[in-house]
């Protein structure tokens, strides 16, 4: 019996960083702002209220990556570059920043006082909306891998990940409610989310309204 060839060992570098250099670069570049802000915080360069600056910056980057991930498909449909294979990496970056944003709030702002955190969620609507956005992102992040796609099936996986639009809308609303005013920045982000959602609804409506092709009749010679 012929001996089976052993699979080549997976190098530690490939295991940690992955095989795709573009995806690797997306993760490395995407985490640079977080590293920079934490460095500025540790070296006391974030101003008079470093916790608030750090918390807001991380949340803002989470929203930016959410919008960037949602924009990949419209850009491709409008003739832009096809970056669909990197959409999951961008989405995971959004989740990582949202998790860091929440961690700073829970640890630095509330001192891991679970009772105070729960009271905040119930009492302050903007925190309620923010927690809703993060809660939606958790299952999306957990299922952002090939084994989970195979386990759920393509159709169920796509339906689940369609909730990213709800998460993005909740995150944009959270930002508007947080600033308690009407400066242009949160409105711009909310407008971008609204445009992307309208684009998605337009594609869905186009598919629903597209007439179904009736089966072509089989020629008599083919039936004989």
C-alpha positions as CSV (number, residue, x, y, z in Angstrom):
1,X,0.0,0.0,0.0
2,X,1.4,3.4,-1.0
3,X,2.3,5.6,1.9
4,X,0.2,8.8,2.2
5,X,2.1,12.0,2.0
6,X,1.9,14.0,5.2
7,X,0.5,17.6,4.9
8,X,3.2,20.2,5.1
9,X,3.4,21.9,8.6
10,X,1.6,25.2,8.9
11,X,4.1,27.9,9.7
12,X,3.4,30.0,12.8
13,X,3.6,33.2,10.7
14,X,0.9,31.9,8.3
15,X,-1.2,30.7,11.2
16,X,-1.2,34.0,12.9
17,X,-1.2,36.5,10.0
18,X,-2.9,34.4,7.3
19,X,-2.0,33.6,3.8
20,X,-3.5,36.6,2.0
21,X,-1.1,39.6,2.2
22,X,-3.9,42.1,1.3
23,X,-6.1,40.8,4.1
24,X,-3.1,40.9,6.5
25,X,-2.4,44.5,5.5
26,X,-6.1,45.4,6.1
27,X,-5.9,44.1,9.6
28,X,-2.6,45.7,10.4
29,X,-3.5,49.1,8.9
30,X,-7.0,49.0,10.4
31,X,-5.7,48.5,13.9
32,X,-3.2,51.4,13.7
33,X,-5.7,54.0,15.0
34,X,-6.5,51.9,18.0
35,X,-2.8,51.5,18.9
36,X,-2.2,55.2,18.3
37,X,-5.0,56.3,20.6
38,X,-4.1,53.9,23.4
39,X,-0.5,55.1,23.1
40,X,-1.7,58.7,23.4
41,X,-3.8,57.7,26.4
42,X,-1.0,56.0,28.2
43,X,1.4,58.9,27.6
44,X,-1.3,61.4,28.8
45,X,-1.7,63.2,25.4
46,X,-5.5,63.0,25.0
47,X,-6.4,66.2,26.8
48,X,-8.3,66.9,30.0
49,X,-10.7,64.0,29.5
50,X,-8.7,61.1,28.0
51,X,-11.3,58.4,28.8
52,X,-14.0,60.3,26.9
53,X,-11.7,61.0,23.9
54,X,-10.6,57.4,23.7
55,X,-14.1,56.0,24.0
56,X,-15.5,58.3,21.3
57,X,-12.6,57.7,19.0
58,X,-12.9,54.0,19.1
59,X,-16.7,54.1,18.6
60,X,-16.2,56.5,15.6
61,X,-13.8,54.1,14.0
62,X,-16.2,51.2,14.5
63,X,-18.9,53.2,12.6
64,X,-16.4,54.1,9.9
65,X,-15.5,50.5,9.3
66,X,-19.2,49.5,9.3
67,X,-19.9,52.1,6.6
68,X,-16.8,51.0,4.6
69,X,-17.9,47.4,4.7
70,X,-21.4,48.3,3.6
71,X,-20.0,50.4,0.7
72,X,-18.0,47.5,-0.9
73,X,-20.9,46.0,-2.8
74,X,-22.4,49.3,-4.1
75,X,-18.9,50.3,-5.3
76,X,-18.5,47.0,-7.2
77,X,-22.0,47.4,-8.7
78,X,-21.2,51.0,-9.8
79,X,-18.0,49.8,-11.6
80,X,-15.5,50.2,-8.8
81,X,-13.0,47.6,-7.6
82,X,-14.2,44.2,-6.5
83,X,-13.3,44.1,-2.8
84,X,-16.0,41.6,-1.8
85,X,-13.4,39.0,-0.6
86,X,-12.1,41.6,1.9
87,X,-15.5,42.6,3.3
88,X,-15.4,40.2,6.2
89,X,-12.0,41.6,7.3
90,X,-13.5,45.1,7.3
91,X,-16.5,43.9,9.2
92,X,-14.4,42.2,11.8
93,X,-12.4,45.4,12.3
94,X,-15.7,47.2,12.9
95,X,-16.5,44.6,15.6
96,X,-13.1,44.9,17.2
97,X,-13.4,48.7,17.5
98,X,-16.9,48.4,18.8
99,X,-15.7,45.8,21.4
100,X,-12.8,48.2,22.4
101,X,-15.3,51.1,22.6
102,X,-17.5,49.0,24.9
103,X,-14.6,47.8,27.0
104,X,-13.4,51.4,27.6
105,X,-16.9,52.4,28.7
106,X,-17.2,49.4,31.1
107,X,-13.7,49.5,32.6
108,X,-12.6,53.1,32.6
109,X,-16.0,54.8,32.8
110,X,-18.0,52.4,35.0
111,X,-15.2,50.5,36.7
112,X,-16.9,47.2,35.8
113,X,-19.8,48.0,38.1
114,X,-22.4,45.8,36.4
115,X,-25.3,47.2,38.4
116,X,-24.3,50.8,37.2
117,X,-23.8,49.6,33.6
118,X,-27.3,47.9,33.6
119,X,-28.9,51.0,35.1
120,X,-27.2,53.1,32.4
121,X,-28.5,50.8,29.6
122,X,-32.1,51.2,31.0
123,X,-31.9,54.9,31.8
124,X,-30.0,56.4,28.9
125,X,-31.5,55.8,25.4
126,X,-28.2,56.4,23.6
127,X,-26.5,53.6,25.5
128,X,-29.5,51.4,24.9
129,X,-29.2,52.0,21.2
130,X,-25.4,51.5,21.3
131,X,-25.8,48.2,23.1
132,X,-28.4,47.1,20.5
133,X,-25.8,47.7,17.8
134,X,-23.1,45.8,19.6
135,X,-25.4,42.9,20.4
136,X,-26.2,42.5,16.7
137,X,-22.5,42.6,15.8
138,X,-21.6,39.7,18.1
139,X,-23.3,36.9,16.1
140,X,-22.1,38.5,12.9
141,X,-18.5,38.4,14.1
142,X,-18.8,34.8,15.4
143,X,-20.1,33.6,12.1
144,X,-17.6,35.5,9.9
145,X,-15.6,32.4,9.0
146,X,-15.8,29.6,6.4
147,X,-16.9,26.8,8.8
148,X,-19.9,28.8,10.0
149,X,-20.9,29.7,6.5
150,X,-20.9,26.0,5.6
151,X,-22.8,25.1,8.8
152,X,-25.5,27.8,8.4
153,X,-25.8,27.5,4.6
154,X,-25.3,30.4,2.2
155,X,-28.9,31.6,2.2
156,X,-29.2,31.6,6.1
157,X,-25.8,33.2,6.5
158,X,-26.7,36.0,4.1
159,X,-30.0,36.6,5.9
160,X,-28.2,36.8,9.3
161,X,-25.6,39.2,8.0
162,X,-28.2,41.4,6.5
163,X,-28.7,42.6,10.1
164,X,-25.5,44.6,9.7
165,X,-27.6,47.3,8.2
166,X,-29.6,47.5,11.4
167,X,-26.4,47.6,13.4
168,X,-25.0,50.4,11.3
169,X,-28.3,52.4,11.6
170,X,-28.3,51.9,15.4
171,X,-24.6,52.9,15.6
172,X,-25.3,56.1,13.6
173,X,-28.3,56.9,15.8
174,X,-26.1,56.2,18.9
175,X,-23.6,58.8,17.7
176,X,-26.3,61.4,17.0
177,X,-27.9,60.9,20.4
178,X,-24.5,60.9,22.1
179,X,-23.4,64.4,21.0
180,X,-26.8,65.8,22.0
181,X,-26.6,68.5,19.3
182,X,-26.7,68.7,15.5
183,X,-23.1,69.1,14.4
184,X,-22.5,68.0,10.8
185,X,-20.2,65.0,11.5
186,X,-22.8,62.6,13.0
187,X,-25.4,63.7,10.4
188,X,-22.9,62.9,7.6
189,X,-22.4,59.4,8.9
190,X,-26.1,58.9,9.3
191,X,-26.7,60.1,5.8
192,X,-24.1,57.7,4.4
193,X,-25.8,54.8,6.3
194,X,-29.2,55.9,4.9
195,X,-27.9,56.0,1.3
196,X,-26.3,52.6,1.6
197,X,-29.6,51.2,3.1
198,X,-31.6,52.8,0.2
199,X,-29.2,51.3,-2.3
200,X,-29.7,47.8,-0.7
201,X,-33.5,48.3,-0.7
202,X,-33.3,49.3,-4.4
203,X,-31.4,46.2,-5.3
204,X,-33.9,44.0,-3.3
205,X,-36.9,45.7,-5.0
206,X,-35.3,45.3,-8.4
207,X,-34.9,41.5,-7.8
208,X,-38.5,41.2,-6.5
209,X,-40.0,43.1,-9.5
210,X,-37.9,41.4,-12.1
211,X,-40.2,39.2,-14.2
212,X,-39.5,35.5,-13.9
213,X,-38.6,33.8,-17.1
214,X,-41.0,31.1,-18.2
215,X,-39.5,27.8,-19.2
216,X,-38.8,27.5,-22.9
217,X,-40.9,24.9,-24.7
218,X,-39.0,21.8,-25.8
219,X,-38.9,21.4,-29.6
220,X,-40.9,18.5,-30.9
221,X,-37.7,16.9,-32.4
222,X,-36.0,17.0,-28.9
223,X,-39.1,15.2,-27.4
224,X,-39.1,12.5,-30.0
